[in-house]
């Protein structure tokens, strides 16, 4: 069987297998009690989750809901870290909460390895990706990233108001990831659709989600076929040729990893850049200080990552158990909120404030445990360069309309629209 045929046949078999899961009832009613009926896609949470998290941390540090078939929300750093490191009792086979739980047979690989993989498979799957994300590999992408940021700002000339999320932040990781994977840069708008379908449709009917994921996997398979016919020096060709245990990766592994890189690699950085610009637009003192002291930016950037950590991961409980005073059932979701952990006063002084010169800052924005973000060096480079170029070119800016800012209703939180006045 040719490589093309292998990818087509095996992926279709895997796609059918993933339809066999546990489907839960779709609940869209507004939240009435955050301790017993929370929802991370509720409009109030989407607009501003931090007061809710702070209140829960004091009154009910491990909240529960029957939405999505049963889910827990720990809000203390200690609890979030404990679950993140405990691979024995919590599985990573699905890291995005939805109304469908994938079958247990997907473990230990999961749908998007290595982030969805459990030990011992996880170790080798993660190791495969490390060479592409070392500091030296990332450094080679900085000049092109900087040039691209300048080109985006060049395109804003003459405009008084721009959407910093849609006109700037989202394009940067799209271009970087497209270049890494060897995808056409003009496909950027399609990437945005894939990201939003994967992360913001979790409470949609399962058949609709399957249709959306099919579009994404079909796109990736087309790219794989093109790379098989025309191999080149990029991450897609590397994954096609990579081996684990003396054999090439299963097609589902290749497509799953590419899905992870495309979706997570774009939305996390898009959200971090947008949230940082949102903060600086509404906090003139911090903006003015960074313009006057550009050397402070790396420190300030870590604080912005702590305060506006974009990523919340999920785990699934492996077996019925009592954990930290609550009775968890097998296959309950755990919403692992790194943003809540980052604002725990027991872990950080002045946890609810943004202190751009904070010196000690062991935040969890890139996760904790074995699944700590493999692309953290890349994300930091993109965020730093995006802010350096913006502040140098547009030192004065403000929110054009605070009420017009919208945020993603998903486990990756960042501005989806961000109108800034720059003229």
N, C-alpha and C positions, 0 to 999 in steps of 0.2 A: 504494500500500500504506500502510495506517495505521501510526502509530508502534507501536501494540500488535502488529500483525501483523509488522512489521519485526523487533522484538525477539524474538518467538517463533521465526520462521523462521530468522533468521541465527544465533541462539544454538544452535539444534539442529544446524545445519551445522557450527558451530565445535566443538560438543561431540563430534560424530562424528570430526572431524579430529584432535582431541586424543587419541583412542583409538589413533591410529597412532603408536606410539613403540617404543623399545627396552626390552624387559622383561628384567630380570636375576633370577637365582635368589634366593629368599628364604633368608637364613641367620640362624638364631636361636641357634646354639651359643654358649656363653660364650667370651669373648676369652681366648686363652692367651698372646698376645704383642702388646702394644700397638703395637710398632714396625712389625709386619708384618701385623696382623690386627685393627686397632682397630674399634670400633663405638661411635658416639655414642649409641646407644640401649641399650647394655649396662647392666645394673643397677649395676655398680660405677662406671661413668662417671656415670650419672644421680645416684647418691648423693653423689659427691664427685669431680669431674673434675680438680681443681687439682693434686693430687700426681701424677697421670698426666701432665698437661701439663708440669709442672715436670721430671719425669724425661725425657720425650721431648725437651724443649728442650735438655737436656744431652747426651743419648745419640743421639738420632735426630730432629733438628729438623723434618724433613719426613717424617712417617710415611706408610705406605701400607697399603691393604687391598684385597682383591679383592671384599669385600662390596659390595653395591649396584652391581655391575658394574665396580668399580674406582674408588678414591677416595684422595685425598691430604689430609694434615692438616699444614699448617705451623703451628709454635707460637711462632716468633720474631716480634716486632713488625715488624721490617724486612721479613720475607717476606710477612706478612699485608698490610702496607701496599702493598708492591710489586704484589701480585696485585690488590688492590682498585683501584689506580689504572690498571692495565694493561687497558684495554678492547679493545686490539688483539688480544691473544692469549687472553683469557678472556671468555667470554660469560655474560651474566646471564639468559639466556632461561628458566632454571629456578633458583630460589634456595633451594628446599627439596629436600634429597636424598631420593630414594625409589628403589624398585626399578623405576621406569619413567622413562626419559629421554624428554622430549617431543620431537617431531620438530623438525629444524633449521628447517623452514619457519615455525615460530612466531616466529623472530627477524625483525626487530629489536624487535617489540612484546612478545612473551612473554605469558604467561597472566594476569599481574597487574601491568599497567603502572602507574607507571613503574619499579618496582623490578625488574621482569623485562625491562626494555627495554635495548637496546644503542644506542649512538650511530649515526646522528644523531637517531633517533626519540625517544630518551630525553629530550633537552633540552626539547622542546616539551611532551611529556606531563607532565614534572615541573612545568614552569612553570604549567600549568593549575591545579595544586593549591596553589601558594604562597599565594594570597590568603587561603585558609581557615586557614592555619597561621602567619600572622604573629604577632608579639608582641602587637600591639594586638587582633587577632581572638581570640587565646587569652585575653587579659586580660578580655575581656567574658564569658568563661565561668567565671571564678574564683569569683564570689559564689555561683552556683548549685552549683558543685562543692563548695564549703565547706559550704553548707547541707545538701547530700546526705550528706557525710561525718558531719556531726553527727547526722543522722537515723539513720544506720547504727549509730552508737554509742549513741544513745538506745534502740535496739531491743535492746541488750545488757544493759540494766539488770537487776540481780538475778542475773546469771549469773556463776558463778565461773570457768568455763573457756569460751572461745570459739575458734572456728576462724578465725583472722585472715585466712586465705587465702579461705575460702568465705564468711565472714560480712562481710568488709570489703573486702579488696584487689580481688577480682575484680569487685565491683559498681561500683566507681568508674569505671573506663574503659568498662564496659558502658553506664552511664548517659550518659557524655559522648559516646561514639560514636553511640549511639542518637539522642541529641538532634541531633548534627551532621547525621546522615543522614536524620533525620525518620522514624525507625522507632518503633514502639510500645515504650515503656520496659518494659512487662510481658513483652516477648519475650526479656528477659535470659537466662533459662535456655537458650533455644534458641541464643543466641550462644555460650554455653560449649560446647555440643555441637559447634557448627560449628568453634570454635577447636581443640578436642581432636581432631576428625576430621581437620582439615587438617594439623596438626603432629605428632600422636602416632600416626598410623596408617601411617607411611612404610614399615614393613616388613610390611604386610598385603597380601593378594592384590590385584592391580590392579583386578579387578572389584568388590571391596569398596570400595576407595578411590573408584572412579568413582561407585558408588552414593551414597557419603557426599557427594561433591562435587555430585552431582546434586541432593541435598536442599538444599544451600546455594544453588546457582544458581537452583533453583525458588523458593526464598524471596525471593531478590533480585529475580527477574523479577516476582514478585507485587507487591513493593514499588514497582518501577519502573512497573508498570501503574497502581497506585494514584496515583502521582505524576503520571503522564500525564493521568489523569482529574481529579486535584485538585492542580494545581501549588502549591507553597508555597516559602517562602524557606529552603531548606536545601541541603545538599550534593548530595543525590540529584537534585533538580530542576536544579541547576547543571550536573551532569554530563550529564544528558539533553539540555540545551540547548547545551552547550559545543561549540565548533568547533575543528578543527585543519585548517590549509590550506584554509579556506573551506568545509569540509563538517563536518556533525555527526559526533561520534565513532561508530565502529562499535559496535553493541550489545555485542560481546565485550569491547571496551575499557571500556565503562561498567561492565559486570558485573565485569570483572577488577579494576578500580580499587576498586569497592565491596567486593569480596572482600578486597583488600589492607587497606583501611581498617578493615573489620570484624575481620579475624583479627589482623593485626599491631597495629592500634591498641588492641586489648584485651589480648592476651596479653603484650606487652612491658611495658606499664605495670603490669598485674596482677602480673607476676613481679618487677618492680623494687620495688614497694611491699611485697610479701610478703617478699622477700629482706632488705630493709632492716629490717623489723620482726623477722625471725628473728635478724638480727645483734644488734639492740639488746636483744632478749630474752635472748640468751646472753652479752651483754657489758655487765654492769651499769655499769661505769665510763663507757662511751660514752653509755649511756642517761641516766645521772644528769647527765653534763656537758651534754647537749643540753637536758634539762629546765631546768637552771640557766642555760644560755646559749642561749636560742632564736635569737639572732642568728647563731650558728655553723651553723645548719641548712643554709643554701645551700652552704657549703663542705663540710660533712659529707656532704651529699647527692651531690655530685660524686664524693666518695671511695667512697661506697657503690655508685654506678654503675660506677666503675672496678673495684672489687674483686669485685662480683657482677654484672658486665655480663650481661644476660639473653640477648643475641642473638648467634647464629652464622649467618652467611649462607653461601650456596654459589655456586660458579661452575662452568662447564663449559669444559674445554680445547677450543680451536677446532681446532687441528691438532697432529699428532704433533710433539714437540719435546723437546729437552733443556733443562731449566730448573733452575738452581741445583744442578746435579750429579745430577738425577734424570731419568729418561726418562718423560715424560708422553705418553699416547696421546690422540688426538682423542676427545672426549666423556668423558674421565675427569672425575669430580667433584673439586672442590676444596672442602673444608670450611674456610671462612674464619672461624677462631675469634677473634673480637674479645675474648672472655674470656681466651684464652691470651695474646694480644698485650698485654692490660692488666696482666698479671702477669710480664712479661719484665723481669728485673733490669737488662738493658742499656738499658731505656727509663725505668724508674722506680726510685728509691731505695726500699728496704724494700718491694719489690714484692709480697711475700707477706703483708704486714701491712695492717691497716685503720687508717689514720692520719686521723682525722676532721678534723684541722686542716691537712691537706696543702695547701700554698699553690700550688705549681706542679703542675697536674694535667691534662695534655693527653691525656686518655683517649680510647679508641676505642669507648666503649659505644654511641654512635649511628652507628657505622660510619665508613668512610673512603672518599674518592673521590667519584665522581659520584652514588653511591647513599646518601650520608649521609642519615640519617633526616629526611624532610621534616617530620615531626611532633615534632621534638625540643623545641620550645617548649611544645607541648601536654603532652608526657610529663613535662617538668620541672615544669610547673605542677601537674599531677595528683599527682605524687610529693611535691612540697613541701607542698601543701595537705593531703594524706592524712596525712603525718607530723606537720605542725603541729597538726592537729585531734586526732590520736591522742595525742600527747605532752601536750597541754594537758588532755585529758579523762581519759587513763589514764597518768599519769606512772610508775606502778609496774606492771611486768608481767614475766613470766618464762615460759620453756618449761614447759608442763604435763607433757610427756613427750617428751624429745628424740628417742626412738626412734620416735615416732608421726609425725614430720614426713616428708612424702613430697615428691618433686620431679618435675617434668615430664620425661618421657623424650623430649625433642625438641630442636630447634635453638633454642628459646626456653626457657631454664631458670629456673624459679622454683618456690616452694613450692606444691604442690597441696593439701596439708593442713598446717595450722600451728596446733596447739592451744596457746593461751596462757592462763596463769592470770592473771586480772585482778582477782580478788576476794580 
